[in-house]
């Protein structure tokens, strides 16, 4: 196996010069650096990342910490698309990416800092964490650079990336209002998600702008799953049969709501219009195809990785990125006549 001593001997330089050149130090002459890189390539040199991390005190590894990643998560493909975006950026950098997950029982055993040090990561991207998650407080106070997805918190070492959830929900509800709907229900996600708070705000804002009264009875919570959407819609429509449209905080809940509506004898969209949020792959395969608010999940991941790279390399003072959303009209909504 080729070592840096072999490269030094062939290149005619010291071991220290080889080490500094391969590790990117700026005090090595450019011609020397190129010569060392060429010799390393000819000798098929493969750096020992563990040894390098001990020398440089950096692992050149970032972690994606996912909370609540279950079999149900595969249905909406959200985390997978975010991961693809992160990987796309990271693959063009000199960092490696590791995935690790957490849940409440694991968090009772290890602190956030312990978890990161065990995985030897220089920085972390966090997805799916709840507002009541004990790790959230640790993240903000930690000196480990971190980017949060869909959690609007910032500090010296913490950035975040999200979509404009308030405006996205406004677009959804405004679309229903423009189609003549006045009795508009909402199936929101659980109360411990930042996006739930923001999408509820957008729902209220759209109704207020149209001078439509917000009715607490028209708002129920689900848990971002298909089954929770089905159960929530059952209760909502059974108690409030005058509702003609429902805005759901996720496509999975919207698909569940469509099932419940059909079970109760509602035709979609003739009797009930439904709008989702996310534009997951399944949204264009259900019948009728789901009208929804599209957010660029791949871009969320890509921008999260870029923000973390900026934190790790001191490239930017930016600590947030807010992406736009787009209304995708399909067959689950319809204009109604008064």
C-alpha beads as a LAMMPS data file, in Angstrom:
LAMMPS data file: protein, C-alpha beads

338 atoms
337 bonds

1 atom types
1 bond types

-500.0 500.0 xlo xhi
-500.0 500.0 ylo yhi
-500.0 500.0 zlo zhi

Masses

1 110.0

Atoms # bond

1 1 1 0.000 0.000 0.000
2 1 1 1.334 3.412 -1.006
3 1 1 2.157 5.833 1.832
4 1 1 3.040 9.529 1.859
5 1 1 6.671 8.470 2.417
6 1 1 6.583 6.769 -0.996
7 1 1 5.150 9.911 -2.605
8 1 1 7.810 12.080 -0.904
9 1 1 10.622 9.820 -2.171
10 1 1 9.376 9.816 -5.799
11 1 1 8.523 13.539 -5.823
12 1 1 11.808 14.478 -4.139
13 1 1 10.190 16.488 -1.334
14 1 1 9.733 16.067 2.405
15 1 1 6.969 14.019 4.004
16 1 1 5.710 17.226 5.648
17 1 1 5.376 18.940 2.250
18 1 1 3.413 15.980 0.862
19 1 1 1.127 15.964 3.899
20 1 1 0.447 19.697 3.690
21 1 1 -0.129 19.579 -0.079
22 1 1 -2.599 16.682 0.123
23 1 1 -4.461 18.320 3.005
24 1 1 -4.940 21.597 1.144
25 1 1 -2.650 23.935 3.096
26 1 1 -1.988 27.181 1.220
27 1 1 1.737 27.448 2.015
28 1 1 2.727 24.835 -0.607
29 1 1 3.983 26.093 -3.979
30 1 1 1.394 25.441 -6.716
31 1 1 3.845 23.627 -9.010
32 1 1 4.929 21.437 -6.092
33 1 1 1.308 20.727 -5.240
34 1 1 0.559 19.652 -8.834
35 1 1 3.670 17.437 -8.922
36 1 1 2.686 15.753 -5.642
37 1 1 -0.896 15.243 -6.868
38 1 1 0.393 13.648 -10.090
39 1 1 2.763 11.307 -8.237
40 1 1 -0.036 10.360 -5.795
41 1 1 -2.250 9.500 -8.753
42 1 1 0.466 7.436 -10.494
43 1 1 1.145 5.485 -7.298
44 1 1 -2.613 4.919 -6.680
45 1 1 -2.369 6.604 -3.297
46 1 1 -5.494 6.328 -1.153
47 1 1 -5.481 8.588 1.937
48 1 1 -6.227 7.122 5.339
49 1 1 -9.200 9.258 6.337
50 1 1 -8.982 8.278 10.019
51 1 1 -5.320 9.237 10.253
52 1 1 -5.980 12.450 8.327
53 1 1 -8.822 13.401 10.667
54 1 1 -6.580 12.895 13.689
55 1 1 -3.952 15.220 12.212
56 1 1 -6.321 17.906 10.985
57 1 1 -8.862 17.512 13.815
58 1 1 -11.521 17.375 11.093
59 1 1 -13.228 14.283 9.730
60 1 1 -14.378 15.902 6.469
61 1 1 -17.701 14.178 7.160
62 1 1 -21.141 15.704 7.620
63 1 1 -24.132 13.912 9.069
64 1 1 -27.802 13.885 8.171
65 1 1 -29.666 13.340 11.433
66 1 1 -33.235 12.214 10.783
67 1 1 -35.921 11.991 13.455
68 1 1 -39.055 9.930 12.868
69 1 1 -37.872 8.070 9.769
70 1 1 -40.260 5.109 9.581
71 1 1 -41.740 2.744 7.018
72 1 1 -44.586 5.257 6.547
73 1 1 -41.990 7.894 5.545
74 1 1 -41.191 5.918 2.397
75 1 1 -44.697 6.593 1.073
76 1 1 -44.187 10.321 0.654
77 1 1 -40.552 10.030 -0.453
78 1 1 -39.893 13.406 1.216
79 1 1 -36.753 12.459 3.130
80 1 1 -35.388 10.496 0.158
81 1 1 -35.687 13.528 -2.134
82 1 1 -34.095 15.803 0.478
83 1 1 -31.281 13.264 0.867
84 1 1 -30.769 13.240 -2.914
85 1 1 -30.343 17.028 -2.856
86 1 1 -27.875 16.881 0.024
87 1 1 -25.907 14.137 -1.702
88 1 1 -25.809 16.088 -4.967
89 1 1 -24.078 19.021 -3.286
90 1 1 -21.825 16.925 -1.043
91 1 1 -20.615 14.750 -3.934
92 1 1 -19.129 17.875 -5.512
93 1 1 -17.265 18.821 -2.330
94 1 1 -14.478 17.128 -0.378
95 1 1 -16.866 15.979 2.357
96 1 1 -18.438 12.563 2.943
97 1 1 -22.040 12.081 4.084
98 1 1 -23.354 9.741 6.765
99 1 1 -26.984 9.122 7.725
100 1 1 -27.987 8.476 11.312
101 1 1 -31.364 8.571 12.985
102 1 1 -32.763 9.344 16.394
103 1 1 -35.899 8.813 18.449
104 1 1 -36.988 9.583 22.012
105 1 1 -35.489 6.458 23.576
106 1 1 -32.102 7.047 21.935
107 1 1 -32.151 10.659 23.118
108 1 1 -32.540 9.534 26.721
109 1 1 -29.326 7.544 26.363
110 1 1 -27.102 10.032 24.501
111 1 1 -26.898 13.780 24.174
112 1 1 -26.783 15.446 20.764
113 1 1 -23.084 16.263 21.241
114 1 1 -22.248 12.670 22.198
115 1 1 -24.065 11.391 19.123
116 1 1 -22.167 13.757 16.819
117 1 1 -18.778 13.018 18.397
118 1 1 -19.340 9.267 18.158
119 1 1 -20.101 9.632 14.441
120 1 1 -17.070 11.952 14.056
121 1 1 -18.973 14.551 12.017
122 1 1 -17.795 18.129 11.452
123 1 1 -21.358 19.381 10.963
124 1 1 -24.945 18.161 10.865
125 1 1 -28.115 18.644 8.822
126 1 1 -31.247 17.883 10.862
127 1 1 -34.585 16.795 9.380
128 1 1 -37.905 15.908 11.011
129 1 1 -37.207 17.164 14.533
130 1 1 -40.217 18.283 16.632
131 1 1 -40.666 21.562 18.491
132 1 1 -40.727 19.656 21.810
133 1 1 -37.602 17.643 20.981
134 1 1 -34.935 17.910 23.723
135 1 1 -32.206 17.877 21.063
136 1 1 -33.497 21.176 19.693
137 1 1 -32.187 23.168 22.679
138 1 1 -28.857 21.336 22.553
139 1 1 -28.442 22.092 18.839
140 1 1 -28.705 25.845 19.309
141 1 1 -26.253 25.851 22.225
142 1 1 -23.772 23.423 20.636
143 1 1 -20.579 24.563 18.897
144 1 1 -21.125 21.937 16.165
145 1 1 -22.189 23.683 12.911
146 1 1 -25.738 22.683 12.027
147 1 1 -28.431 23.366 9.432
148 1 1 -32.056 22.726 10.331
149 1 1 -34.622 21.843 7.655
150 1 1 -38.062 23.427 8.226
151 1 1 -37.110 24.712 11.693
152 1 1 -36.650 28.503 11.730
153 1 1 -33.932 28.844 14.369
154 1 1 -30.574 30.566 14.023
155 1 1 -27.408 31.181 16.027
156 1 1 -23.708 31.591 15.281
157 1 1 -23.380 27.919 14.380
158 1 1 -26.949 27.229 13.261
159 1 1 -28.636 27.999 9.934
160 1 1 -31.945 26.860 8.480
161 1 1 -33.601 26.238 5.137
162 1 1 -37.333 26.016 4.552
163 1 1 -40.070 26.858 2.081
164 1 1 -42.485 29.756 2.556
165 1 1 -45.100 27.671 4.372
166 1 1 -47.352 30.600 5.261
167 1 1 -47.588 31.780 1.656
168 1 1 -47.880 28.186 0.405
169 1 1 -50.936 27.562 2.590
170 1 1 -52.370 30.939 1.549
171 1 1 -52.063 29.898 -2.117
172 1 1 -53.922 26.653 -1.407
173 1 1 -56.809 28.261 0.435
174 1 1 -56.983 31.246 -1.939
175 1 1 -57.337 28.769 -4.818
176 1 1 -60.371 27.222 -3.101
177 1 1 -61.865 30.636 -2.341
178 1 1 -61.389 31.687 -5.979
179 1 1 -63.373 28.595 -6.976
180 1 1 -66.329 29.770 -4.910
181 1 1 -65.782 27.771 -1.708
182 1 1 -66.658 29.411 1.619
183 1 1 -66.914 26.475 4.015
184 1 1 -63.284 25.364 3.927
185 1 1 -61.925 22.869 6.434
186 1 1 -58.269 22.236 7.294
187 1 1 -56.523 19.022 8.273
188 1 1 -53.272 20.214 9.815
189 1 1 -50.237 18.211 10.941
190 1 1 -49.464 17.632 14.622
191 1 1 -48.945 20.666 16.837
192 1 1 -45.245 19.947 17.406
193 1 1 -44.223 20.731 13.815
194 1 1 -43.129 24.251 12.887
195 1 1 -44.679 23.830 9.431
196 1 1 -48.069 23.099 11.038
197 1 1 -48.001 26.433 12.864
198 1 1 -47.010 28.258 9.674
199 1 1 -49.547 26.550 7.392
200 1 1 -52.320 27.242 9.908
201 1 1 -51.279 30.899 9.837
202 1 1 -51.556 30.858 6.023
203 1 1 -55.017 29.262 6.197
204 1 1 -56.267 31.962 8.564
205 1 1 -54.650 34.744 6.495
206 1 1 -56.355 33.635 3.264
207 1 1 -59.775 33.450 4.939
208 1 1 -59.258 36.832 6.613
209 1 1 -58.303 38.479 3.305
210 1 1 -61.529 37.129 1.763
211 1 1 -63.545 38.260 4.822
212 1 1 -64.528 34.682 5.619
213 1 1 -64.853 33.784 9.288
214 1 1 -62.415 31.176 10.616
215 1 1 -64.328 28.459 12.438
216 1 1 -62.378 26.405 15.033
217 1 1 -64.654 23.421 14.330
218 1 1 -63.364 23.343 10.753
219 1 1 -59.748 22.735 11.858
220 1 1 -58.524 19.303 12.971
221 1 1 -55.071 17.823 13.451
222 1 1 -53.610 14.729 11.839
223 1 1 -50.062 13.393 12.029
224 1 1 -48.830 13.774 8.431
225 1 1 -49.836 10.155 7.676
226 1 1 -52.455 8.746 5.317
227 1 1 -54.390 7.038 8.106
228 1 1 -54.434 10.153 10.305
229 1 1 -55.789 12.138 7.343
230 1 1 -58.519 9.552 6.776
231 1 1 -59.559 9.596 10.456
232 1 1 -59.459 13.404 10.656
233 1 1 -61.585 13.793 7.505
234 1 1 -64.133 11.284 8.794
235 1 1 -64.648 13.347 11.941
236 1 1 -64.558 16.696 10.144
237 1 1 -67.098 15.780 7.435
238 1 1 -69.402 13.859 9.766
239 1 1 -69.625 16.830 12.141
240 1 1 -69.667 19.535 9.452
241 1 1 -71.410 18.170 6.321
242 1 1 -71.704 21.718 4.913
243 1 1 -67.938 21.784 4.224
244 1 1 -67.284 21.854 0.459
245 1 1 -63.461 21.938 0.482
246 1 1 -60.557 20.796 2.652
247 1 1 -56.960 22.011 2.700
248 1 1 -54.572 19.345 4.025
249 1 1 -51.083 20.117 5.360
250 1 1 -49.587 17.151 3.517
251 1 1 -50.389 15.084 0.454
252 1 1 -50.476 11.861 2.462
253 1 1 -53.185 13.288 4.718
254 1 1 -55.018 14.568 1.621
255 1 1 -54.958 11.070 0.109
256 1 1 -56.335 9.725 3.396
257 1 1 -59.014 12.425 3.352
258 1 1 -60.012 11.408 -0.179
259 1 1 -60.538 7.838 1.023
260 1 1 -62.700 8.997 3.950
261 1 1 -64.768 11.270 1.723
262 1 1 -65.508 8.432 -0.686
263 1 1 -66.450 6.149 2.226
264 1 1 -68.934 8.806 3.393
265 1 1 -70.462 9.101 -0.086
266 1 1 -68.815 12.375 -1.167
267 1 1 -67.769 12.604 -4.802
268 1 1 -64.431 14.307 -5.459
269 1 1 -64.402 16.996 -6.732
270 1 1 -68.168 17.301 -7.437
271 1 1 -69.160 17.292 -3.737
272 1 1 -65.827 18.019 -2.081
273 1 1 -62.627 19.709 -3.283
274 1 1 -59.327 18.735 -1.672
275 1 1 -55.914 20.421 -1.817
276 1 1 -52.734 18.834 -0.453
277 1 1 -49.225 20.088 0.277
278 1 1 -45.802 18.785 -0.917
279 1 1 -46.515 17.402 -4.410
280 1 1 -45.241 13.919 -3.661
281 1 1 -45.081 11.316 -6.423
282 1 1 -48.366 9.690 -5.342
283 1 1 -50.253 12.987 -5.817
284 1 1 -50.314 12.524 -9.581
285 1 1 -51.286 8.825 -9.381
286 1 1 -54.386 8.917 -7.144
287 1 1 -57.832 9.296 -8.692
288 1 1 -58.689 12.067 -9.168
289 1 1 -55.164 13.490 -9.357
290 1 1 -54.444 15.725 -6.387
291 1 1 -54.267 19.527 -6.567
292 1 1 -51.412 20.484 -4.264
293 1 1 -48.747 22.966 -3.240
294 1 1 -45.404 21.947 -4.675
295 1 1 -42.236 22.457 -2.713
296 1 1 -38.844 21.584 -4.159
297 1 1 -37.684 18.860 -1.792
298 1 1 -34.459 18.175 -3.719
299 1 1 -33.591 21.892 -3.539
300 1 1 -34.290 21.911 0.213
301 1 1 -31.577 19.280 0.639
302 1 1 -29.156 20.931 -1.783
303 1 1 -29.451 24.351 -0.120
304 1 1 -29.163 22.786 3.359
305 1 1 -25.859 21.157 2.363
306 1 1 -24.633 24.406 0.816
307 1 1 -25.497 26.386 3.951
308 1 1 -23.646 23.846 6.099
309 1 1 -20.612 23.981 3.799
310 1 1 -20.696 27.783 4.141
311 1 1 -20.705 27.423 7.945
312 1 1 -17.839 24.912 7.891
313 1 1 -15.675 26.983 5.537
314 1 1 -16.695 30.455 6.774
315 1 1 -17.804 31.351 3.257
316 1 1 -20.914 33.338 4.112
317 1 1 -22.787 35.182 6.837
318 1 1 -26.149 33.925 5.514
319 1 1 -28.049 31.875 8.076
320 1 1 -31.286 31.201 6.248
321 1 1 -32.740 30.207 2.913
322 1 1 -36.482 30.390 2.117
323 1 1 -37.651 28.665 -1.060
324 1 1 -40.805 29.450 -3.015
325 1 1 -43.812 27.168 -3.521
326 1 1 -46.091 26.617 -6.514
327 1 1 -49.767 25.678 -6.838
328 1 1 -50.207 22.577 -9.009
329 1 1 -53.799 22.343 -10.242
330 1 1 -55.093 18.852 -10.959
331 1 1 -58.457 17.112 -10.723
332 1 1 -59.328 17.155 -7.011
333 1 1 -60.731 20.720 -6.985
334 1 1 -63.616 22.290 -8.892
335 1 1 -65.465 25.604 -9.144
336 1 1 -68.810 25.619 -7.401
337 1 1 -71.845 27.823 -8.000
338 1 1 -73.620 29.552 -5.170

Bonds

1 1 1 2
2 1 2 3
3 1 3 4
4 1 4 5
5 1 5 6
6 1 6 7
7 1 7 8
8 1 8 9
9 1 9 10
10 1 10 11
11 1 11 12
12 1 12 13
13 1 13 14
14 1 14 15
15 1 15 16
16 1 16 17
17 1 17 18
18 1 18 19
19 1 19 20
20 1 20 21
21 1 21 22
22 1 22 23
23 1 23 24
24 1 24 25
25 1 25 26
26 1 26 27
27 1 27 28
28 1 28 29
29 1 29 30
30 1 30 31
31 1 31 32
32 1 32 33
33 1 33 34
34 1 34 35
35 1 35 36
36 1 36 37
37 1 37 38
38 1 38 39
39 1 39 40
40 1 40 41
41 1 41 42
42 1 42 43
43 1 43 44
44 1 44 45
45 1 45 46
46 1 46 47
47 1 47 48
48 1 48 49
49 1 49 50
50 1 50 51
51 1 51 52
52 1 52 53
53 1 53 54
54 1 54 55
55 1 55 56
56 1 56 57
57 1 57 58
58 1 58 59
59 1 59 60
60 1 60 61
61 1 61 62
62 1 62 63
63 1 63 64
64 1 64 65
65 1 65 66
66 1 66 67
67 1 67 68
68 1 68 69
69 1 69 70
70 1 70 71
71 1 71 72
72 1 72 73
73 1 73 74
74 1 74 75
75 1 75 76
76 1 76 77
77 1 77 78
78 1 78 79
79 1 79 80
80 1 80 81
81 1 81 82
82 1 82 83
83 1 83 84
84 1 84 85
85 1 85 86
86 1 86 87
87 1 87 88
88 1 88 89
89 1 89 90
90 1 90 91
91 1 91 92
92 1 92 93
93 1 93 94
94 1 94 95
95 1 95 96
96 1 96 97
97 1 97 98
98 1 98 99
99 1 99 100
100 1 100 101
101 1 101 102
102 1 102 103
103 1 103 104
104 1 104 105
105 1 105 106
106 1 106 107
107 1 107 108
108 1 108 109
109 1 109 110
110 1 110 111
111 1 111 112
112 1 112 113
113 1 113 114
114 1 114 115
115 1 115 116
116 1 116 117
117 1 117 118
118 1 118 119
119 1 119 120
120 1 120 121
121 1 121 122
122 1 122 123
123 1 123 124
124 1 124 125
125 1 125 126
126 1 126 127
127 1 127 128
128 1 128 129
129 1 129 130
130 1 130 131
131 1 131 132
132 1 132 133
133 1 133 134
134 1 134 135
135 1 135 136
136 1 136 137
137 1 137 138
138 1 138 139
139 1 139 140
140 1 140 141
141 1 141 142
142 1 142 143
143 1 143 144
144 1 144 145
145 1 145 146
146 1 146 147
147 1 147 148
148 1 148 149
149 1 149 150
150 1 150 151
151 1 151 152
152 1 152 153
153 1 153 154
154 1 154 155
155 1 155 156
156 1 156 157
157 1 157 158
158 1 158 159
159 1 159 160
160 1 160 161
161 1 161 162
162 1 162 163
163 1 163 164
164 1 164 165
165 1 165 166
166 1 166 167
167 1 167 168
168 1 168 169
169 1 169 170
170 1 170 171
171 1 171 172
172 1 172 173
173 1 173 174
174 1 174 175
175 1 175 176
176 1 176 177
177 1 177 178
178 1 178 179
179 1 179 180
180 1 180 181
181 1 181 182
182 1 182 183
183 1 183 184
184 1 184 185
185 1 185 186
186 1 186 187
187 1 187 188
188 1 188 189
189 1 189 190
190 1 190 191
191 1 191 192
192 1 192 193
193 1 193 194
194 1 194 195
195 1 195 196
196 1 196 197
197 1 197 198
198 1 198 199
199 1 199 200
200 1 200 201
201 1 201 202
202 1 202 203
203 1 203 204
204 1 204 205
205 1 205 206
206 1 206 207
207 1 207 208
208 1 208 209
209 1 209 210
210 1 210 211
211 1 211 212
212 1 212 213
213 1 213 214
214 1 214 215
215 1 215 216
216 1 216 217
217 1 217 218
218 1 218 219
219 1 219 220
220 1 220 221
221 1 221 222
222 1 222 223
223 1 223 224
224 1 224 225
225 1 225 226
226 1 226 227
227 1 227 228
228 1 228 229
229 1 229 230
230 1 230 231
231 1 231 232
232 1 232 233
233 1 233 234
234 1 234 235
235 1 235 236
236 1 236 237
237 1 237 238
238 1 238 239
239 1 239 240
240 1 240 241
241 1 241 242
242 1 242 243
243 1 243 244
244 1 244 245
245 1 245 246
246 1 246 247
247 1 247 248
248 1 248 249
249 1 249 250
250 1 250 251
251 1 251 252
252 1 252 253
253 1 253 254
254 1 254 255
255 1 255 256
256 1 256 257
257 1 257 258
258 1 258 259
259 1 259 260
260 1 260 261
261 1 261 262
262 1 262 263
263 1 263 264
264 1 264 265
265 1 265 266
266 1 266 267
267 1 267 268
268 1 268 269
269 1 269 270
270 1 270 271
271 1 271 272
272 1 272 273
273 1 273 274
274 1 274 275
275 1 275 276
276 1 276 277
277 1 277 278
278 1 278 279
279 1 279 280
280 1 280 281
281 1 281 282
282 1 282 283
283 1 283 284
284 1 284 285
285 1 285 286
286 1 286 287
287 1 287 288
288 1 288 289
289 1 289 290
290 1 290 291
291 1 291 292
292 1 292 293
293 1 293 294
294 1 294 295
295 1 295 296
296 1 296 297
297 1 297 298
298 1 298 299
299 1 299 300
300 1 300 301
301 1 301 302
302 1 302 303
303 1 303 304
304 1 304 305
305 1 305 306
306 1 306 307
307 1 307 308
308 1 308 309
309 1 309 310
310 1 310 311
311 1 311 312
312 1 312 313
313 1 313 314
314 1 314 315
315 1 315 316
316 1 316 317
317 1 317 318
318 1 318 319
319 1 319 320
320 1 320 321
321 1 321 322
322 1 322 323
323 1 323 324
324 1 324 325
325 1 325 326
326 1 326 327
327 1 327 328
328 1 328 329
329 1 329 330
330 1 330 331
331 1 331 332
332 1 332 333
333 1 333 334
334 1 334 335
335 1 335 336
336 1 336 337
337 1 337 338
